[in-house]
Amino acid sequence: MALATSSFQVGIAVGSWLGGAALGSALGLKGLSATGLALLLMALLPLGILAANRRTTARG
């Protein structure tokens, strides 16, 4: 239970830091969108890999 809570707190801290860094960049508000897109792609990458692995396992 403590590890799950700590993970959420680390995620909140890192997300806040990334958001602040994006706002402070030369891109301004567009930096937030770019950061959000990058985080979305990083989150979907393992999902795509797992789906592809499951598809090849089901065929073989």
C-alpha positions as YAML, in Angstrom:
chain: A
units: angstrom
residues:
- id: 1
  name: MET
  ca: [0.00, 0.00, 0.00]
- id: 2
  name: ALA
  ca: [2.78, 2.44, 0.87]
- id: 3
  name: LEU
  ca: [4.58, 1.80, -2.43]
- id: 4
  name: ALA
  ca: [1.44, 2.58, -4.44]
- id: 5
  name: THR
  ca: [0.91, 5.82, -2.55]
- id: 6
  name: SER
  ca: [4.54, 6.80, -3.02]
- id: 7
  name: SER
  ca: [4.28, 6.07, -6.74]
- id: 8
  name: PHE
  ca: [1.30, 8.39, -7.08]
- id: 9
  name: GLN
  ca: [3.09, 11.13, -5.17]
- id: 10
  name: VAL
  ca: [6.21, 10.79, -7.33]
- id: 11
  name: GLY
  ca: [4.02, 10.93, -10.44]
- id: 12
  name: ILE
  ca: [2.34, 14.11, -9.23]
- id: 13
  name: ALA
  ca: [5.68, 15.72, -8.41]
- id: 14
  name: VAL
  ca: [7.26, 14.78, -11.74]
- id: 15
  name: GLY
  ca: [4.17, 15.89, -13.66]
- id: 16
  name: SER
  ca: [4.17, 19.25, -11.91]
- id: 17
  name: TRP
  ca: [7.86, 19.69, -12.61]
- id: 18
  name: LEU
  ca: [7.42, 18.82, -16.29]
- id: 19
  name: GLY
  ca: [4.48, 21.20, -16.59]
- id: 20
  name: GLY
  ca: [6.48, 24.01, -15.03]
- id: 21
  name: ALA
  ca: [9.43, 23.30, -17.29]
- id: 22
  name: ALA
  ca: [7.12, 23.29, -20.33]
- id: 23
  name: LEU
  ca: [5.58, 26.62, -19.33]
- id: 24
  name: GLY
  ca: [9.01, 28.11, -18.72]
- id: 25
  name: SER
  ca: [10.28, 27.03, -22.13]
- id: 26
  name: ALA
  ca: [10.34, 29.20, -25.22]
- id: 27
  name: LEU
  ca: [7.19, 27.46, -26.45]
- id: 28
  name: GLY
  ca: [5.07, 28.82, -23.62]
- id: 29
  name: LEU
  ca: [1.56, 27.35, -23.63]
- id: 30
  name: LYS
  ca: [2.35, 25.26, -26.71]
- id: 31
  name: GLY
  ca: [5.00, 23.54, -24.61]
- id: 32
  name: LEU
  ca: [2.26, 22.08, -22.41]
- id: 33
  name: SER
  ca: [0.60, 20.49, -25.42]
- id: 34
  name: ALA
  ca: [3.90, 19.12, -26.67]
- id: 35
  name: THR
  ca: [4.72, 17.71, -23.24]
- id: 36
  name: GLY
  ca: [1.27, 16.15, -22.94]
- id: 37
  name: LEU
  ca: [1.63, 14.55, -26.36]
- id: 38
  name: ALA
  ca: [5.06, 13.16, -25.48]
- id: 39
  name: LEU
  ca: [3.75, 11.68, -22.22]
- id: 40
  name: LEU
  ca: [0.74, 10.20, -24.02]
- id: 41
  name: LEU
  ca: [2.95, 8.51, -26.58]
- id: 42
  name: MET
  ca: [5.25, 7.18, -23.84]
- id: 43
  name: ALA
  ca: [2.21, 5.73, -22.05]
- id: 44
  name: LEU
  ca: [0.75, 4.13, -25.19]
- id: 45
  name: LEU
  ca: [4.02, 2.58, -26.37]
- id: 46
  name: PRO
  ca: [4.00, -0.33, -23.85]
- id: 47
  name: LEU
  ca: [0.31, -0.89, -24.60]
- id: 48
  name: GLY
  ca: [1.06, -1.25, -28.32]
- id: 49
  name: ILE
  ca: [3.94, -3.61, -27.62]
- id: 50
  name: LEU
  ca: [1.76, -5.78, -25.39]
- id: 51
  name: ALA
  ca: [-1.04, -5.86, -27.98]
- id: 52
  name: ALA
  ca: [1.38, -6.87, -30.73]
- id: 53
  name: ASN
  ca: [2.89, -9.55, -28.50]
- id: 54
  name: ARG
  ca: [-0.52, -10.93, -27.63]
- id: 55
  name: ARG
  ca: [-1.51, -11.02, -31.30]
- id: 56
  name: THR
  ca: [1.61, -12.98, -32.29]
- id: 57
  name: THR
  ca: [1.17, -15.35, -29.32]
- id: 58
  name: ALA
  ca: [-2.44, -16.06, -30.30]
- id: 59
  name: ARG
  ca: [-1.42, -16.91, -33.86]
- id: 60
  name: GLY
  ca: [1.53, -19.10, -32.92]
...
